[in-house]
Amino acid sequence: MRPSDPRDEHFEDLPVSVNASKDGIYFTSRRKSYYKGLRVFVTFPFSSPHDPMNCEYVAEVVRVEELPKSKIGVAVHLKLSINYSGSSAPGSFAGA
């Protein structure tokens, strides 16, 4: 997970996904950089940097919740897939 807008502070986060659907992902993180409306690049599912099953998406944060133990819950809406392998058309949600 990393911001897609160069005006946002750069970060890379490997959050723990709690729930996922074809349209979105809910995850927890300790990073406080997330805010509603933040556009991010999401690699999901992610197991290793060069895994051919990885799919990258452009997503938007739609909800941020304070959780116990200094964690936050973040919901993102998957807007567009970016498949470098050419295995599916742009805009599809293959593998989600």
C-alpha positions in Angstrom: 0.0 0.0 0.0 1.4 3.4 -1.0 -0.1 6.8 -1.9 -0.8 7.5 -5.5 -0.8 11.3 -5.4 2.8 12.7 -5.2 1.5 15.6 -3.0 0.9 13.1 -0.2 3.8 12.0 2.0 5.3 8.8 0.6 5.0 5.7 2.6 4.8 2.0 2.1 2.7 -0.1 4.3 2.0 -3.9 4.6 -1.2 -3.9 6.5 -3.2 -6.9 7.7 -6.3 -7.4 5.6 -9.4 -8.3 7.7 -12.0 -8.6 5.0 -12.0 -8.3 1.2 -14.6 -8.3 -1.6 -14.5 -7.7 -5.3 -14.9 -4.0 -4.7 -12.9 -3.3 -1.6 -10.6 -4.3 1.3 -10.8 -3.6 5.0 -7.4 -3.7 6.8 -5.8 -2.7 10.1 -2.6 -0.7 10.4 -0.6 1.3 12.9 0.2 4.0 10.3 -1.7 7.2 11.0 -1.2 8.6 7.4 -4.6 7.3 6.1 -7.5 9.7 5.6 -10.9 9.6 3.8 -10.4 10.4 0.2 -6.7 9.4 0.0 -5.9 7.6 -3.3 -3.6 4.7 -2.9 -2.0 1.9 -4.9 -2.9 -1.5 -3.4 -1.2 -4.8 -4.3 -3.6 -7.6 -3.4 -3.2 -10.4 -2.7 0.4 -9.8 -1.7 2.8 -12.6 -0.8 6.1 -11.4 -2.1 7.2 -8.5 -4.4 7.7 -10.7 -7.5 4.7 -13.0 -7.2 2.9 -13.3 -10.6 -0.4 -13.5 -8.7 0.0 -10.0 -7.3 -2.5 -7.5 -8.8 -2.2 -3.8 -8.3 -5.2 -1.5 -8.0 -5.9 2.2 -7.7 -8.1 2.6 -4.7 -9.6 5.3 -2.5 -9.9 5.3 1.3 -13.6 5.5 2.2 -13.4 5.0 6.0 -10.9 5.3 8.8 -11.7 4.1 12.3 -9.8 4.3 15.5 -9.2 0.9 17.0 -7.7 -0.3 20.4 -4.0 -0.7 20.9 -3.0 2.3 18.7 -4.4 0.7 15.5 -6.7 2.0 12.9 -9.1 0.3 10.6 -9.2 1.4 7.0 -11.7 0.6 4.2 -10.6 1.2 0.6 -12.8 1.0 -2.5 -10.9 -0.7 -5.4 -11.4 1.7 -8.4 -9.2 0.2 -11.2 -6.8 -2.7 -11.6 -3.4 -2.3 -13.1 -2.3 -5.6 -14.5 1.3 -5.5 -15.9 1.2 -9.1 -17.0 -1.5 -8.4 -19.6 -3.6 -11.3 -18.2 -6.8 -9.2 -18.0 -8.1 -5.9 -19.3 -7.5 -2.7 -17.4 -10.5 -1.8 -15.3 -11.3 -5.4 -14.5 -11.0 -6.8 -11.0 -9.3 -10.1 -11.9 -8.0 -12.0 -8.9 -10.1 -10.1 -6.3 
